[in-house]
């Protein structure tokens, strides 16, 4: 298996992936796994009326 790669390898930080964004949002909201068991607490903690 060989592959020739042409082009430029960008410098800087790696691109964000969806999972990283979800983890950051959970950390910012202060949500933990115990809250996930209680649906009412989960909804009140994660609901955001204003889009970013």
N, CA, C and O atoms as a Maestro MAE file, in Angstrom:
{
 s_m_m2io_version
 :::
 2.0.0
}

f_m_ct {
 s_m_title
 :::
 protein
 m_atom[208] {
  # First column is atom index #
  i_m_mmod_type
  r_m_x_coord
  r_m_y_coord
  r_m_z_coord
  i_m_residue_number
  s_m_chain_name
  s_m_pdb_residue_name
  s_m_pdb_atom_name
  i_m_atomic_number
  :::
  1 25 0.839 -1.170 0.000 1 A "UNK " " N  " 7
  2 3 0.000 0.000 0.000 1 A "UNK " " CA " 6
  3 2 0.888 1.239 0.000 1 A "UNK " " C  " 6
  4 15 1.669 1.458 0.926 1 A "UNK " " O  " 8
  5 25 0.761 2.024 -1.025 2 A "UNK " " N  " 7
  6 3 1.490 3.280 -1.058 2 A "UNK " " CA " 6
  7 2 0.586 4.352 -1.647 2 A "UNK " " C  " 6
  8 15 -0.283 4.076 -2.474 2 A "UNK " " O  " 8
  9 25 0.810 5.566 -1.204 3 A "UNK " " N  " 7
  10 3 -0.013 6.673 -1.639 3 A "UNK " " CA " 6
  11 2 0.852 7.916 -1.707 3 A "UNK " " C  " 6
  12 15 1.500 8.282 -0.727 3 A "UNK " " O  " 8
  13 25 0.863 8.554 -2.844 4 A "UNK " " N  " 7
  14 3 1.582 9.805 -2.984 4 A "UNK " " CA " 6
  15 2 0.631 10.946 -2.657 4 A "UNK " " C  " 6
  16 15 -0.445 11.062 -3.244 4 A "UNK " " O  " 8
  17 25 1.035 11.775 -1.727 5 A "UNK " " N  " 7
  18 3 0.212 12.895 -1.311 5 A "UNK " " CA " 6
  19 2 0.860 14.166 -1.831 5 A "UNK " " C  " 6
  20 15 2.030 14.436 -1.560 5 A "UNK " " O  " 8
  21 25 0.095 14.937 -2.574 6 A "UNK " " N  " 7
  22 3 0.594 16.176 -3.124 6 A "UNK " " CA " 6
  23 2 -0.105 17.337 -2.437 6 A "UNK " " C  " 6
  24 15 -1.251 17.219 -2.003 6 A "UNK " " O  " 8
  25 25 0.582 18.435 -2.346 7 A "UNK " " N  " 7
  26 3 -0.058 19.613 -1.783 7 A "UNK " " CA " 6
  27 2 0.643 20.112 -0.546 7 A "UNK " " C  " 6
  28 15 1.767 19.714 -0.239 7 A "UNK " " O  " 8
  29 25 -0.028 20.974 0.146 8 A "UNK " " N  " 7
  30 3 0.517 21.696 1.286 8 A "UNK " " CA " 6
  31 2 -0.109 21.189 2.570 8 A "UNK " " C  " 6
  32 15 -1.328 21.045 2.668 8 A "UNK " " O  " 8
  33 25 0.729 20.923 3.542 9 A "UNK " " N  " 7
  34 3 0.220 20.550 4.858 9 A "UNK " " CA " 6
  35 2 0.143 21.812 5.700 9 A "UNK " " C  " 6
  36 15 1.161 22.435 6.000 9 A "UNK " " O  " 8
  37 25 -1.060 22.177 6.073 10 A "UNK " " N  " 7
  38 3 -1.275 23.412 6.812 10 A "UNK " " CA " 6
  39 2 -0.653 23.372 8.193 10 A "UNK " " C  " 6
  40 15 -0.525 22.310 8.803 10 A "UNK " " O  " 8
  41 25 -0.280 24.506 8.664 11 A "UNK " " N  " 7
  42 3 0.277 24.660 10.006 11 A "UNK " " CA " 6
  43 2 -0.793 25.243 10.915 11 A "UNK " " C  " 6
  44 15 -1.789 25.795 10.448 11 A "UNK " " O  " 8
  45 25 -0.578 25.115 12.199 12 A "UNK " " N  " 7
  46 3 -1.535 25.669 13.141 12 A "UNK " " CA " 6
  47 2 -2.273 24.584 13.895 12 A "UNK " " C  " 6
  48 15 -1.900 23.411 13.861 12 A "UNK " " O  " 8
  49 25 -3.318 24.995 14.571 13 A "UNK " " N  " 7
  50 3 -4.076 24.035 15.369 13 A "UNK " " CA " 6
  51 2 -4.861 23.097 14.465 13 A "UNK " " C  " 6
  52 15 -5.262 23.481 13.367 13 A "UNK " " O  " 8
  53 25 -5.081 21.867 14.922 14 A "UNK " " N  " 7
  54 3 -5.899 20.939 14.142 14 A "UNK " " CA " 6
  55 2 -7.359 21.386 14.122 14 A "UNK " " C  " 6
  56 15 -7.808 22.101 15.018 14 A "UNK " " O  " 8
  57 25 -8.087 20.966 13.108 15 A "UNK " " N  " 7
  58 3 -9.489 21.329 13.003 15 A "UNK " " CA " 6
  59 2 -10.271 20.672 14.134 15 A "UNK " " C  " 6
  60 15 -9.949 19.567 14.570 15 A "UNK " " O  " 8
  61 25 -11.304 21.372 14.602 16 A "UNK " " N  " 7
  62 3 -12.166 20.808 15.638 16 A "UNK " " CA " 6
  63 2 -13.067 19.757 15.018 16 A "UNK " " C  " 6
  64 15 -13.500 19.877 13.872 16 A "UNK " " O  " 8
  65 25 -13.337 18.735 15.793 17 A "UNK " " N  " 7
  66 3 -14.293 17.718 15.377 17 A "UNK " " CA " 6
  67 2 -15.535 17.856 16.243 17 A "UNK " " C  " 6
  68 15 -15.495 18.496 17.294 17 A "UNK " " O  " 8
  69 25 -16.630 17.261 15.810 18 A "UNK " " N  " 7
  70 3 -17.914 17.394 16.481 18 A "UNK " " CA " 6
  71 2 -17.825 16.961 17.939 18 A "UNK " " C  " 6
  72 15 -18.374 17.622 18.821 18 A "UNK " " O  " 8
  73 25 -17.135 15.854 18.193 19 A "UNK " " N  " 7
  74 3 -17.045 15.317 19.550 19 A "UNK " " CA " 6
  75 2 -16.339 16.293 20.482 19 A "UNK " " C  " 6
  76 15 -16.726 16.420 21.644 19 A "UNK " " O  " 8
  77 25 -15.316 16.982 19.998 20 A "UNK " " N  " 7
  78 3 -14.630 17.977 20.819 20 A "UNK " " CA " 6
  79 2 -15.566 19.125 21.184 20 A "UNK " " C  " 6
  80 15 -15.521 19.629 22.306 20 A "UNK " " O  " 8
  81 25 -16.406 19.537 20.252 21 A "UNK " " N  " 7
  82 3 -17.360 20.618 20.524 21 A "UNK " " CA " 6
  83 2 -18.391 20.194 21.570 21 A "UNK " " C  " 6
  84 15 -18.749 20.985 22.444 21 A "UNK " " O  " 8
  85 25 -18.858 18.974 21.487 22 A "UNK " " N  " 7
  86 3 -19.837 18.473 22.456 22 A "UNK " " CA " 6
  87 2 -19.215 18.414 23.848 22 A "UNK " " C  " 6
  88 15 -19.838 18.833 24.824 22 A "UNK " " O  " 8
  89 25 -17.998 17.899 23.944 23 A "UNK " " N  " 7
  90 3 -17.332 17.825 25.245 23 A "UNK " " CA " 6
  91 2 -17.112 19.212 25.837 23 A "UNK " " C  " 6
  92 15 -17.278 19.405 27.041 23 A "UNK " " O  " 8
  93 25 -16.743 20.166 25.011 24 A "UNK " " N  " 7
  94 3 -16.536 21.538 25.487 24 A "UNK " " CA " 6
  95 2 -17.850 22.149 25.971 24 A "UNK " " C  " 6
  96 15 -17.878 22.823 27.001 24 A "UNK " " O  " 8
  97 25 -18.941 21.918 25.233 25 A "UNK " " N  " 7
  98 3 -20.246 22.443 25.651 25 A "UNK " " CA " 6
  99 2 -20.696 21.827 26.973 25 A "UNK " " C  " 6
  100 15 -21.233 22.529 27.829 25 A "UNK " " O  " 8
  101 25 -20.485 20.535 27.146 26 A "UNK " " N  " 7
  102 3 -20.863 19.860 28.387 26 A "UNK " " CA " 6
  103 2 -20.041 20.400 29.550 26 A "UNK " " C  " 6
  104 15 -20.574 20.620 30.637 26 A "UNK " " O  " 8
  105 25 -18.752 20.614 29.328 27 A "UNK " " N  " 7
  106 3 -17.900 21.151 30.376 27 A "UNK " " CA " 6
  107 2 -18.309 22.576 30.743 27 A "UNK " " C  " 6
  108 15 -18.332 22.936 31.920 27 A "UNK " " O  " 8
  109 25 -18.631 23.382 29.738 28 A "UNK " " N  " 7
  110 3 -19.012 24.776 29.973 28 A "UNK " " CA " 6
  111 2 -20.335 24.878 30.734 28 A "UNK " " C  " 6
  112 15 -20.496 25.761 31.575 28 A "UNK " " O  " 8
  113 25 -21.276 23.985 30.447 29 A "UNK " " N  " 7
  114 3 -22.580 23.996 31.130 29 A "UNK " " CA " 6
  115 2 -22.521 23.372 32.517 29 A "UNK " " C  " 6
  116 15 -23.436 23.571 33.317 29 A "UNK " " O  " 8
  117 25 -21.463 22.621 32.820 30 A "UNK " " N  " 7
  118 3 -21.342 21.991 34.128 30 A "UNK " " CA " 6
  119 2 -22.221 20.768 34.275 30 A "UNK " " C  " 6
  120 15 -22.709 20.487 35.369 30 A "UNK " " O  " 8
  121 25 -22.432 20.041 33.200 31 A "UNK " " N  " 7
  122 3 -23.289 18.856 33.209 31 A "UNK " " CA " 6
  123 2 -22.419 17.629 33.457 31 A "UNK " " C  " 6
  124 15 -21.318 17.526 32.914 31 A "UNK " " O  " 8
  125 25 -22.911 16.693 34.279 32 A "UNK " " N  " 7
  126 3 -22.184 15.453 34.489 32 A "UNK " " CA " 6
  127 2 -23.076 14.259 34.174 32 A "UNK " " C  " 6
  128 15 -24.253 14.418 33.851 32 A "UNK " " O  " 8
  129 25 -22.510 13.075 34.272 33 A "UNK " " N  " 7
  130 3 -23.243 11.870 33.869 33 A "UNK " " CA " 6
  131 2 -24.407 11.562 34.810 33 A "UNK " " C  " 6
  132 15 -25.371 10.924 34.387 33 A "UNK " " O  " 8
  133 25 -24.352 11.989 36.059 34 A "UNK " " N  " 7
  134 3 -25.461 11.748 36.990 34 A "UNK " " CA " 6
  135 2 -26.710 12.529 36.579 34 A "UNK " " C  " 6
  136 15 -27.832 12.075 36.805 34 A "UNK " " O  " 8
  137 25 -26.514 13.696 35.979 35 A "UNK " " N  " 7
  138 3 -27.652 14.488 35.521 35 A "UNK " " CA " 6
  139 2 -28.365 13.824 34.349 35 A "UNK " " C  " 6
  140 15 -29.563 14.030 34.152 35 A "UNK " " O  " 8
  141 25 -27.640 13.033 33.576 36 A "UNK " " N  " 7
  142 3 -28.233 12.379 32.420 36 A "UNK " " CA " 6
  143 2 -29.295 11.357 32.824 36 A "UNK " " C  " 6
  144 15 -30.191 11.053 32.036 36 A "UNK " " O  " 8
  145 25 -29.204 10.830 34.029 37 A "UNK " " N  " 7
  146 3 -30.181 9.854 34.504 37 A "UNK " " CA " 6
  147 2 -31.524 10.506 34.825 37 A "UNK " " C  " 6
  148 15 -32.563 9.856 34.713 37 A "UNK " " O  " 8
  149 25 -31.521 11.760 35.217 38 A "UNK " " N  " 7
  150 3 -32.745 12.483 35.550 38 A "UNK " " CA " 6
  151 2 -33.089 13.413 34.385 38 A "UNK " " C  " 6
  152 15 -32.431 14.435 34.192 38 A "UNK " " O  " 8
  153 25 -34.102 13.068 33.621 39 A "UNK " " N  " 7
  154 3 -34.437 13.773 32.386 39 A "UNK " " CA " 6
  155 2 -34.783 15.242 32.620 39 A "UNK " " C  " 6
  156 15 -34.382 16.096 31.829 39 A "UNK " " O  " 8
  157 25 -35.511 15.552 33.677 40 A "UNK " " N  " 7
  158 3 -35.886 16.941 33.945 40 A "UNK " " CA " 6
  159 2 -34.661 17.802 34.250 40 A "UNK " " C  " 6
  160 15 -34.544 18.922 33.753 40 A "UNK " " O  " 8
  161 25 -33.756 17.277 35.064 41 A "UNK " " N  " 7
  162 3 -32.529 18.014 35.381 41 A "UNK " " CA " 6
  163 2 -31.682 18.190 34.126 41 A "UNK " " C  " 6
  164 15 -31.114 19.259 33.902 41 A "UNK " " O  " 8
  165 25 -31.597 17.135 33.301 42 A "UNK " " N  " 7
  166 3 -30.815 17.191 32.069 42 A "UNK " " CA " 6
  167 2 -31.352 18.268 31.134 42 A "UNK " " C  " 6
  168 15 -30.581 19.065 30.599 42 A "UNK " " O  " 8
  169 25 -32.656 18.298 30.937 43 A "UNK " " N  " 7
  170 3 -33.244 19.284 30.031 43 A "UNK " " CA " 6
  171 2 -33.055 20.705 30.540 43 A "UNK " " C  " 6
  172 15 -32.754 21.613 29.766 43 A "UNK " " O  " 8
  173 25 -33.232 20.896 31.843 44 A "UNK " " N  " 7
  174 3 -33.071 22.251 32.367 44 A "UNK " " CA " 6
  175 2 -31.601 22.696 32.324 44 A "UNK " " C  " 6
  176 15 -31.326 23.892 32.230 44 A "UNK " " O  " 8
  177 25 -30.674 21.767 32.390 45 A "UNK " " N  " 7
  178 3 -29.257 22.118 32.360 45 A "UNK " " CA " 6
  179 2 -28.729 22.336 30.954 45 A "UNK " " C  " 6
  180 15 -27.805 23.123 30.752 45 A "UNK " " O  " 8
  181 25 -29.307 21.648 29.984 46 A "UNK " " N  " 7
  182 3 -28.753 21.710 28.630 46 A "UNK " " CA " 6
  183 2 -29.546 22.597 27.689 46 A "UNK " " C  " 6
  184 15 -29.059 22.897 26.599 46 A "UNK " " O  " 8
  185 25 -30.743 23.031 28.056 47 A "UNK " " N  " 7
  186 3 -31.559 23.838 27.169 47 A "UNK " " CA " 6
  187 2 -30.948 25.226 27.016 47 A "UNK " " C  " 6
  188 15 -30.567 25.858 28.001 47 A "UNK " " O  " 8
  189 25 -30.859 25.691 25.784 48 A "UNK " " N  " 7
  190 3 -30.301 27.008 25.509 48 A "UNK " " CA " 6
  191 2 -31.228 27.691 24.514 48 A "UNK " " C  " 6
  192 15 -31.309 27.266 23.361 48 A "UNK " " O  " 8
  193 25 -31.930 28.741 24.936 49 A "UNK " " N  " 7
  194 3 -32.902 29.410 24.070 49 A "UNK " " CA " 6
  195 2 -32.237 30.280 23.016 49 A "UNK " " C  " 6
  196 15 -32.784 30.461 21.928 49 A "UNK " " O  " 8
  197 25 -31.064 30.819 23.326 50 A "UNK " " N  " 7
  198 3 -30.406 31.716 22.392 50 A "UNK " " CA " 6
  199 2 -29.307 30.967 21.636 50 A "UNK " " C  " 6
  200 15 -28.427 30.375 22.262 50 A "UNK " " O  " 8
  201 25 -29.345 30.985 20.306 51 A "UNK " " N  " 7
  202 3 -28.250 30.363 19.557 51 A "UNK " " CA " 6
  203 2 -26.981 31.200 19.685 51 A "UNK " " C  " 6
  204 15 -27.047 32.410 19.902 51 A "UNK " " O  " 8
  205 25 -25.844 30.558 19.553 52 A "UNK " " N  " 7
  206 3 -24.584 31.285 19.647 52 A "UNK " " CA " 6
  207 2 -24.258 31.982 18.397 52 A "UNK " " C  " 6
  208 15 -23.223 32.644 18.311 52 A "UNK " " O  " 8
  :::
 }
 m_bond[207] {
  # First column is bond index #
  i_m_from
  i_m_to
  i_m_order
  :::
  1 1 2 1
  2 2 3 1
  3 3 4 2
  4 3 5 1
  5 5 6 1
  6 6 7 1
  7 7 8 2
  8 7 9 1
  9 9 10 1
  10 10 11 1
  11 11 12 2
  12 11 13 1
  13 13 14 1
  14 14 15 1
  15 15 16 2
  16 15 17 1
  17 17 18 1
  18 18 19 1
  19 19 20 2
  20 19 21 1
  21 21 22 1
  22 22 23 1
  23 23 24 2
  24 23 25 1
  25 25 26 1
  26 26 27 1
  27 27 28 2
  28 27 29 1
  29 29 30 1
  30 30 31 1
  31 31 32 2
  32 31 33 1
  33 33 34 1
  34 34 35 1
  35 35 36 2
  36 35 37 1
  37 37 38 1
  38 38 39 1
  39 39 40 2
  40 39 41 1
  41 41 42 1
  42 42 43 1
  43 43 44 2
  44 43 45 1
  45 45 46 1
  46 46 47 1
  47 47 48 2
  48 47 49 1
  49 49 50 1
  50 50 51 1
  51 51 52 2
  52 51 53 1
  53 53 54 1
  54 54 55 1
  55 55 56 2
  56 55 57 1
  57 57 58 1
  58 58 59 1
  59 59 60 2
  60 59 61 1
  61 61 62 1
  62 62 63 1
  63 63 64 2
  64 63 65 1
  65 65 66 1
  66 66 67 1
  67 67 68 2
  68 67 69 1
  69 69 70 1
  70 70 71 1
  71 71 72 2
  72 71 73 1
  73 73 74 1
  74 74 75 1
  75 75 76 2
  76 75 77 1
  77 77 78 1
  78 78 79 1
  79 79 80 2
  80 79 81 1
  81 81 82 1
  82 82 83 1
  83 83 84 2
  84 83 85 1
  85 85 86 1
  86 86 87 1
  87 87 88 2
  88 87 89 1
  89 89 90 1
  90 90 91 1
  91 91 92 2
  92 91 93 1
  93 93 94 1
  94 94 95 1
  95 95 96 2
  96 95 97 1
  97 97 98 1
  98 98 99 1
  99 99 100 2
  100 99 101 1
  101 101 102 1
  102 102 103 1
  103 103 104 2
  104 103 105 1
  105 105 106 1
  106 106 107 1
  107 107 108 2
  108 107 109 1
  109 109 110 1
  110 110 111 1
  111 111 112 2
  112 111 113 1
  113 113 114 1
  114 114 115 1
  115 115 116 2
  116 115 117 1
  117 117 118 1
  118 118 119 1
  119 119 120 2
  120 119 121 1
  121 121 122 1
  122 122 123 1
  123 123 124 2
  124 123 125 1
  125 125 126 1
  126 126 127 1
  127 127 128 2
  128 127 129 1
  129 129 130 1
  130 130 131 1
  131 131 132 2
  132 131 133 1
  133 133 134 1
  134 134 135 1
  135 135 136 2
  136 135 137 1
  137 137 138 1
  138 138 139 1
  139 139 140 2
  140 139 141 1
  141 141 142 1
  142 142 143 1
  143 143 144 2
  144 143 145 1
  145 145 146 1
  146 146 147 1
  147 147 148 2
  148 147 149 1
  149 149 150 1
  150 150 151 1
  151 151 152 2
  152 151 153 1
  153 153 154 1
  154 154 155 1
  155 155 156 2
  156 155 157 1
  157 157 158 1
  158 158 159 1
  159 159 160 2
  160 159 161 1
  161 161 162 1
  162 162 163 1
  163 163 164 2
  164 163 165 1
  165 165 166 1
  166 166 167 1
  167 167 168 2
  168 167 169 1
  169 169 170 1
  170 170 171 1
  171 171 172 2
  172 171 173 1
  173 173 174 1
  174 174 175 1
  175 175 176 2
  176 175 177 1
  177 177 178 1
  178 178 179 1
  179 179 180 2
  180 179 181 1
  181 181 182 1
  182 182 183 1
  183 183 184 2
  184 183 185 1
  185 185 186 1
  186 186 187 1
  187 187 188 2
  188 187 189 1
  189 189 190 1
  190 190 191 1
  191 191 192 2
  192 191 193 1
  193 193 194 1
  194 194 195 1
  195 195 196 2
  196 195 197 1
  197 197 198 1
  198 198 199 1
  199 199 200 2
  200 199 201 1
  201 201 202 1
  202 202 203 1
  203 203 204 2
  204 203 205 1
  205 205 206 1
  206 206 207 1
  207 207 208 2
  :::
 }
}
